[in-house]
């Protein structure tokens, strides 16, 4: 899914050659999940493993190698690839890795200098080690869902599988690079275990500390904050050019009385700054329902972009609640920085890919190629990397070890 592939793509975008081992026996579900590219007639591409925008965005620049790891011969080929690699990375459960003989004891025997990264959902040992899941599961079990939503309402999702995209691949890539540094200095590889549940739990430090220090179990508070008021998203005038939904919103966060006064001035409501109900942070928190109703009236007939520009100029944190169309097509800052890299895919055509996660002045990252077609590089990996002969490749194809 996300944690392993995105960590691998991060390394690929800065020069690593990444081989993605896949199987015809069990297709990676991300290869068929929506959003899918469209055919010329507007219908979705459904008869291919190469049209998922989800998969393509997270696998640019990799080599796709089809290998049957359920066979002994397939495992031997895997060891041959490991012998030639700096990093081995997986987020399969220990149960699957035991079946494939790809635990650290097997991998390190094939290559003592290997950095072996294991990122199953709940680690390599423990009572839940073989539990399956990804961001949609990690979000609730790590407490994020308990904090997401409005008071006295059920927990809600956060709109994205956040652990898969940011926390886990970021931590995994960092840990792998640290282990590579150790290998380059000491000369030995090592096991890198990153249980995804532990990687995500540490993002909830304030809630954990609140319980540890105060015995308080934090729960859903909507958009409100104990240290800011108003703090939320407020409806602005609709935008008929916005795809999907015309409604527009502005997020505002006032952390001081001075910022509140600036908001009042921006909307021509200077008297509200000294209104006893809102004059201090404590008063605004005590009258938060009335405060939010008032600010909503002020923003209702304004363009979200205009409100953001005005409040930002006055030193008030404010931002338009943007959608995908805004970020890709309209946001002048994102466009000016050319964050998205446009690549030509042999089946889906030209499309935007997320750029590298960081910009290095001397070695700027980039995607050397679009996402691979299913099995596109099997022959290349066999001949160039594994140095197999024509007869060996032919035999492996006949045996079904390769595809």
C-alpha positions as CSV (number, residue, x, y, z in Angstrom):
1,X,0.0,0.0,0.0
2,X,1.5,3.3,1.1
3,X,4.2,3.2,3.7
4,X,6.7,1.0,1.9
5,X,6.1,2.2,-1.6
6,X,6.2,5.9,-0.7
7,X,9.4,5.5,1.2
8,X,10.9,3.7,-1.8
9,X,9.8,6.4,-4.1
10,X,11.4,9.0,-1.9
11,X,14.7,7.1,-2.3
12,X,14.1,6.7,-6.0
13,X,13.5,10.4,-6.6
14,X,17.0,11.1,-5.2
15,X,18.8,8.6,-7.3
16,X,18.2,5.1,-5.9
17,X,17.4,2.3,-8.3
18,X,14.3,0.7,-6.8
19,X,13.0,-2.7,-7.9
20,X,9.4,-3.3,-7.0
21,X,8.7,-7.1,-6.7
22,X,5.2,-7.9,-7.8
23,X,3.2,-11.1,-8.4
24,X,0.5,-12.2,-10.9
25,X,-0.9,-14.5,-8.2
26,X,-1.9,-11.5,-6.0
27,X,-2.1,-8.1,-7.6
28,X,-1.4,-5.1,-5.5
29,X,-4.8,-3.7,-4.8
30,X,-3.5,-0.2,-5.4
31,X,-3.0,-1.1,-9.1
32,X,-6.8,-1.3,-9.5
33,X,-8.1,1.2,-6.9
34,X,-9.6,4.5,-8.1
35,X,-9.1,7.1,-9.2
36,X,-8.5,5.5,-12.6
37,X,-7.4,7.2,-15.8
38,X,-10.0,7.9,-18.4
39,X,-10.4,6.5,-21.9
40,X,-10.9,9.0,-24.8
41,X,-14.7,8.5,-24.5
42,X,-14.6,9.5,-20.8
43,X,-15.1,6.0,-19.4
44,X,-12.7,4.7,-16.8
45,X,-9.8,2.4,-17.7
46,X,-10.8,-0.8,-15.9
47,X,-9.2,-3.5,-18.0
48,X,-5.6,-2.8,-17.0
49,X,-3.3,-2.9,-14.0
50,X,-1.6,0.3,-15.1
51,X,-4.3,3.0,-14.8
52,X,-4.7,3.7,-11.1
53,X,-3.7,7.3,-10.3
54,X,-3.2,6.2,-6.7
55,X,-0.6,3.5,-7.7
56,X,1.1,5.6,-10.4
57,X,1.6,8.6,-8.2
58,X,3.4,6.6,-5.5
59,X,5.6,4.4,-7.7
60,X,7.2,6.7,-10.3
61,X,10.7,5.8,-11.3
62,X,10.7,2.2,-10.1
63,X,11.3,-1.1,-11.9
64,X,8.4,-3.6,-11.9
65,X,9.7,-7.2,-11.5
66,X,7.2,-10.1,-11.5
67,X,8.4,-13.0,-9.3
68,X,6.6,-15.9,-7.6
69,X,7.8,-15.9,-4.0
70,X,5.6,-18.9,-3.2
71,X,8.1,-21.1,-5.0
72,X,11.5,-22.2,-3.7
73,X,13.1,-21.1,-7.0
74,X,11.4,-17.7,-6.7
75,X,12.9,-17.3,-3.3
76,X,16.3,-18.2,-4.6
77,X,15.9,-15.4,-7.3
78,X,14.9,-13.0,-4.5
79,X,18.1,-13.9,-2.6
80,X,20.1,-13.2,-5.7
81,X,18.5,-9.8,-6.0
82,X,19.1,-9.2,-2.3
83,X,22.8,-10.0,-2.8
84,X,23.1,-7.1,-5.2
85,X,21.1,-4.6,-3.1
86,X,21.8,-2.0,-0.4
87,X,18.2,-2.0,1.0
88,X,15.5,-4.6,1.4
89,X,12.2,-3.1,2.3
90,X,8.8,-4.6,3.0
91,X,5.6,-4.0,5.0
92,X,4.2,-7.5,4.8
93,X,3.2,-9.2,8.1
94,X,5.7,-11.6,9.7
95,X,3.4,-14.6,8.8
96,X,3.8,-13.9,5.1
97,X,7.6,-13.2,5.4
98,X,8.0,-16.5,7.3
99,X,6.3,-18.3,4.4
100,X,8.6,-16.7,1.9
101,X,11.7,-17.1,4.0
102,X,12.3,-13.4,4.0
103,X,12.8,-12.7,7.7
104,X,16.0,-10.8,8.6
105,X,17.9,-14.0,9.4
106,X,17.3,-15.1,5.7
107,X,18.0,-11.7,4.2
108,X,21.1,-11.0,6.2
109,X,22.5,-14.5,5.4
110,X,22.2,-13.7,1.7
111,X,23.8,-10.2,2.2
112,X,25.4,-9.3,5.6
113,X,25.7,-5.7,4.4
114,X,22.0,-5.3,3.7
115,X,19.9,-2.8,5.4
116,X,16.6,-4.6,5.9
117,X,13.6,-2.5,6.6
118,X,10.4,-4.1,8.0
119,X,7.3,-2.0,8.5
120,X,4.3,-4.3,9.3
121,X,1.3,-2.6,10.9
122,X,2.1,-3.8,14.4
123,X,5.7,-5.0,14.3
124,X,7.6,-8.2,13.9
125,X,6.8,-9.6,17.4
126,X,3.9,-9.3,19.9
127,X,0.4,-10.7,20.1
128,X,-0.9,-8.5,17.2
129,X,2.1,-8.9,14.9
130,X,0.0,-10.5,12.1
131,X,-2.8,-8.0,12.2
132,X,-3.4,-6.5,8.8
133,X,-4.2,-2.9,8.1
134,X,-3.2,0.4,6.5
135,X,-4.0,4.1,7.1
136,X,-7.8,3.5,7.4
137,X,-7.1,1.0,10.3
138,X,-4.1,2.8,11.9
139,X,-6.1,6.1,12.2
140,X,-8.6,4.6,14.7
141,X,-6.3,2.2,16.6
142,X,-3.7,5.0,17.2
143,X,-6.3,7.4,18.6
144,X,-6.5,9.9,15.7
145,X,-10.1,9.1,15.0
146,X,-11.0,9.6,18.7
147,X,-9.8,13.2,18.2
148,X,-11.4,13.7,14.8
149,X,-15.0,15.0,14.7
150,X,-17.4,17.1,16.8
151,X,-18.3,16.8,20.4
152,X,-21.1,14.3,21.2
153,X,-20.9,12.9,17.7
154,X,-19.2,9.6,16.5
155,X,-15.6,9.7,15.4
156,X,-15.1,10.6,11.8
157,X,-12.4,10.0,9.2
158,X,-9.8,12.6,8.5
159,X,-10.4,12.5,4.7
160,X,-7.2,10.7,3.9
161,X,-5.1,7.8,5.1
162,X,-2.6,10.2,6.6
163,X,-0.3,7.6,8.3
164,X,0.3,6.0,4.9
165,X,1.3,9.2,3.1
166,X,3.4,11.2,5.7
167,X,4.2,9.7,9.0
168,X,5.2,6.2,8.2
169,X,7.1,6.6,4.9
170,X,8.9,9.6,6.3
171,X,10.0,7.7,9.4
172,X,10.9,4.6,7.4
173,X,13.0,6.5,4.8
174,X,14.8,8.4,7.6
175,X,15.6,5.1,9.5
176,X,16.9,3.4,6.4
177,X,19.2,6.3,5.6
178,X,20.5,6.2,9.2
179,X,21.2,2.5,8.8
180,X,22.9,3.1,5.5
181,X,25.2,5.7,7.2
182,X,26.1,3.1,9.8
183,X,26.8,0.5,7.2
184,X,29.1,2.9,5.3
185,X,31.1,3.6,8.4
186,X,31.1,0.3,10.2
187,X,30.7,-2.0,7.2
188,X,27.7,-4.0,8.6
189,X,24.1,-4.0,7.7
190,X,21.2,-4.2,10.2
191,X,17.6,-4.8,10.8
192,X,15.3,-1.7,10.7
193,X,12.0,-2.5,12.3
194,X,9.3,0.2,12.1
195,X,6.0,-0.9,13.4
196,X,3.5,1.4,11.8
197,X,1.4,1.7,14.9
198,X,4.3,3.0,16.9
199,X,5.3,5.4,14.2
200,X,1.8,6.9,14.2
201,X,1.2,6.9,18.0
202,X,4.1,9.3,18.5
203,X,2.2,11.9,16.5
204,X,-0.3,12.0,19.4
205,X,2.2,13.3,21.9
206,X,0.1,16.2,23.3
207,X,-2.9,13.8,24.0
208,X,-0.6,11.3,25.7
209,X,1.1,14.0,27.8
210,X,-2.3,15.4,28.8
211,X,-3.3,12.0,30.1
212,X,0.1,11.3,31.7
213,X,0.3,14.7,33.5
214,X,-3.3,15.5,34.1
215,X,-5.4,12.3,33.8
216,X,-7.3,14.0,31.0
217,X,-8.4,11.8,28.1
218,X,-8.8,14.2,25.1
219,X,-11.6,13.6,22.8
220,X,-13.3,15.3,19.8
221,X,-13.4,19.1,19.9
222,X,-14.4,19.8,16.3
223,X,-12.3,22.7,14.8
224,X,-11.9,24.4,18.2
225,X,-8.6,24.9,20.0
226,X,-8.0,25.5,23.7
227,X,-5.4,28.2,22.8
228,X,-7.2,30.1,20.0
229,X,-10.6,31.6,19.4
230,X,-12.0,32.0,16.8
231,X,-10.5,28.8,15.5
232,X,-12.3,27.1,12.7
233,X,-13.6,27.1,9.1
234,X,-16.1,29.7,8.1
235,X,-18.4,29.7,5.0
236,X,-17.6,32.3,2.3
237,X,-19.4,33.2,-0.9
238,X,-19.7,30.2,-3.3
239,X,-17.5,29.8,-6.3
240,X,-19.4,28.4,-9.4
241,X,-16.1,27.5,-11.1
242,X,-15.2,25.1,-8.3
243,X,-15.5,21.4,-9.4
244,X,-17.5,19.1,-7.3
245,X,-18.8,21.6,-4.8
246,X,-19.3,25.4,-5.1
247,X,-19.0,26.1,-1.3
248,X,-15.9,27.9,-0.2
249,X,-14.5,28.2,3.3
250,X,-11.8,30.2,5.1
251,X,-9.9,28.8,8.1
252,X,-9.1,31.4,10.8
253,X,-7.1,31.0,14.0
254,X,-6.8,33.9,16.5
255,X,-4.3,33.2,19.2
256,X,-4.3,36.7,20.8
257,X,-6.5,39.7,21.5
258,X,-4.5,41.7,19.0
259,X,-5.3,39.2,16.2
260,X,-8.9,39.3,17.2
261,X,-8.9,43.1,17.0
262,X,-7.3,42.8,13.5
263,X,-10.1,40.4,12.4
264,X,-12.7,42.9,13.6
265,X,-11.0,45.7,11.8
266,X,-10.8,43.7,8.5
267,X,-14.5,43.3,8.5
268,X,-15.3,46.8,9.6
269,X,-16.5,45.6,13.0
270,X,-14.1,47.4,15.3
271,X,-16.7,47.6,18.1
272,X,-16.7,43.8,18.4
273,X,-13.1,43.9,19.6
274,X,-14.1,45.5,22.8
275,X,-17.4,43.7,23.2
276,X,-17.3,42.1,26.7
277,X,-18.3,38.8,25.3
278,X,-15.2,38.7,23.0
279,X,-12.7,41.2,24.4
280,X,-10.4,38.5,25.9
281,X,-9.4,35.0,25.0
282,X,-11.3,33.7,28.1
283,X,-14.4,35.6,27.1
284,X,-14.3,34.4,23.5
285,X,-13.9,30.8,24.7
286,X,-16.9,31.2,27.1
287,X,-19.0,32.6,24.2
288,X,-17.6,30.5,21.4
289,X,-21.0,29.6,19.8
290,X,-21.9,33.3,19.5
291,X,-18.4,34.2,18.3
292,X,-18.5,31.6,15.5
293,X,-22.0,32.8,14.4
294,X,-20.7,36.4,14.3
295,X,-17.6,35.6,12.2
296,X,-19.7,33.4,9.9
297,X,-21.9,36.4,9.2
298,X,-18.9,38.5,8.4
299,X,-17.4,36.0,5.9
300,X,-20.6,34.9,4.2
301,X,-20.4,37.5,1.4
302,X,-16.7,37.6,0.9
303,X,-14.5,35.6,-1.4
304,X,-12.3,33.1,0.6
305,X,-9.2,34.2,-1.3
306,X,-9.9,37.9,-0.5
307,X,-10.4,37.2,3.2
308,X,-7.1,35.2,3.4
309,X,-5.1,37.9,1.7
310,X,-6.6,40.6,4.0
311,X,-6.1,38.7,7.2
312,X,-2.7,37.5,6.3
313,X,-1.7,41.1,5.6
314,X,-2.9,42.0,9.2
315,X,-0.9,39.2,10.8
316,X,-3.8,36.8,11.4
317,X,-3.3,33.1,10.5
318,X,-5.9,32.4,7.8
319,X,-6.1,30.1,4.8
320,X,-8.5,29.1,2.1
321,X,-9.9,25.5,2.5
322,X,-8.6,24.3,-0.9
323,X,-9.6,21.3,-2.9
324,X,-7.6,19.3,-5.4
325,X,-8.6,21.6,-8.2
326,X,-7.3,24.6,-6.3
327,X,-4.0,23.1,-5.5
328,X,-3.3,21.7,-9.0
329,X,-4.7,24.4,-11.2
330,X,-5.2,27.6,-9.2
331,X,-2.8,28.0,-6.3
332,X,-0.3,30.6,-7.6
333,X,2.3,29.7,-5.1
334,X,2.3,25.9,-5.8
335,X,2.3,26.6,-9.5
336,X,5.1,29.1,-9.3
337,X,7.3,26.6,-7.4
338,X,6.5,23.9,-10.0
339,X,5.9,21.3,-7.3
340,X,4.1,18.9,-9.5
341,X,6.1,17.0,-12.1
342,X,4.3,16.1,-15.3
343,X,5.2,12.7,-16.8
344,X,4.1,10.8,-19.9
345,X,2.8,7.4,-19.0
346,X,2.5,4.8,-21.9
347,X,-1.1,4.0,-21.0
348,X,-2.6,6.9,-19.1
349,X,-0.8,9.7,-20.9
350,X,0.5,12.9,-19.4
351,X,-0.4,13.6,-15.8
352,X,0.8,15.3,-12.6
353,X,2.9,13.4,-10.1
354,X,3.7,14.7,-6.6
355,X,7.2,16.1,-6.7
356,X,10.0,15.1,-4.3
357,X,9.4,15.7,-0.6
358,X,12.3,18.1,-0.3
359,X,14.5,20.2,-2.4
360,X,18.3,19.8,-2.2
361,X,20.4,22.6,-3.7
362,X,23.1,20.4,-5.1
363,X,21.2,17.2,-5.8
364,X,17.6,18.2,-6.5
365,X,15.3,15.2,-6.7
366,X,13.1,14.3,-9.6
367,X,11.2,11.3,-11.1
368,X,13.3,9.7,-13.8
369,X,10.3,7.9,-15.3
370,X,6.5,7.4,-14.7
371,X,5.2,4.5,-12.7
372,X,6.1,1.1,-14.3
373,X,3.7,-1.0,-16.2
374,X,2.9,-4.3,-14.5
375,X,6.0,-6.5,-15.0
376,X,7.5,-4.0,-17.4
377,X,11.1,-4.6,-16.2
378,X,11.1,-8.3,-15.5
379,X,13.4,-9.1,-18.4
380,X,15.7,-6.1,-17.7
381,X,16.1,-7.0,-14.0
382,X,16.9,-10.6,-14.9
383,X,19.6,-9.7,-17.4
384,X,21.1,-6.5,-16.3
385,X,20.9,-6.8,-12.5
386,X,20.7,-10.5,-11.9
387,X,22.9,-11.4,-14.9
388,X,20.8,-14.4,-15.8
389,X,21.5,-16.2,-19.1
390,X,18.9,-16.5,-21.8
391,X,18.4,-20.2,-21.0
392,X,17.9,-19.4,-17.3
393,X,15.3,-16.7,-18.0
394,X,13.5,-19.0,-20.5
395,X,13.4,-21.8,-17.9
396,X,12.1,-19.5,-15.2
397,X,9.4,-18.3,-17.5
398,X,8.3,-21.9,-18.3
399,X,8.3,-22.8,-14.7
400,X,6.1,-19.8,-13.8
401,X,8.7,-18.3,-11.5
402,X,8.8,-15.2,-13.7
403,X,6.0,-13.7,-15.6
